[in-house]
Amino acid sequence: MAVDNRAKELYELFAKAGLLTKDKVTFEMFLNSNKKQQRGLYNIARSEGLLTSETPFDTFATIWDVKK
């Protein structure tokens, strides 16, 4: 699978911020998030100040638009 580096960076950012733990959410699981899960991740990132209102969900979700 061709993985966008932004996905790995975002995964690492979420882990560093304590929003996920690598032993419970693997990178593969993160990559396979469905739209509802992506929306949840987006909302958490917004509420924790990792994203601003200038980053719309559609832009955030593009990291999951990876060609397999």
TAWONOR-V750128 format. One record per residue. N is the residue number from 0. RES is the residue in one small letter. SS is DSSP state (A for helix, B for strand, O for the rest). PSI is psi in radians with two decimals (none if undefined). Layout:
# TAWONOR-V750128
N;RES;SS;PSI
N;RES;SS;PSI
This chain:
# TAWONOR-V750128
0;m;O;2.33
1;a;O;2.01
2;v;O;2.24
3;d;O;2.26
4;n;A;-0.47
5;r;A;-0.61
6;a;A;-0.79
7;k;A;-0.73
8;e;A;-0.71
9;l;A;-0.74
10;y;A;-0.82
11;e;A;-0.68
12;l;A;-0.78
13;f;A;-0.72
14;a;A;-0.79
15;k;A;-0.62
16;a;O;-0.07
17;g;O;0.28
18;l;O;-0.25
19;l;O;2.75
20;t;O;2.35
21;k;O;-0.46
22;d;O;-0.32
23;k;O;-0.53
24;v;O;1.79
25;t;O;2.87
26;f;A;-0.68
27;e;A;-0.74
28;m;A;-0.76
29;f;A;-0.80
30;l;A;-0.49
31;n;O;0.27
32;s;O;2.39
33;n;O;3.06
34;k;A;-0.67
35;k;A;-0.75
36;q;A;-0.70
37;q;A;-0.73
38;r;A;-0.71
39;g;A;-0.77
40;l;A;-0.73
41;y;A;-0.82
42;n;A;-0.72
43;i;A;-0.78
44;a;A;-0.69
45;r;A;-0.82
46;s;A;-0.48
47;e;O;0.00
48;g;O;0.24
49;l;O;-0.40
50;l;O;2.67
51;t;O;3.02
52;s;O;-0.22
53;e;O;-0.16
54;t;O;1.76
55;p;O;2.73
56;f;A;-0.73
57;d;A;-0.63
58;t;A;-0.80
59;f;A;-0.77
60;a;A;-0.17
61;t;A;-0.33
62;i;A;-0.33
63;w;A;-0.07
64;d;O;1.03
65;v;O;2.34
66;k;O;2.27
67;k;O;none
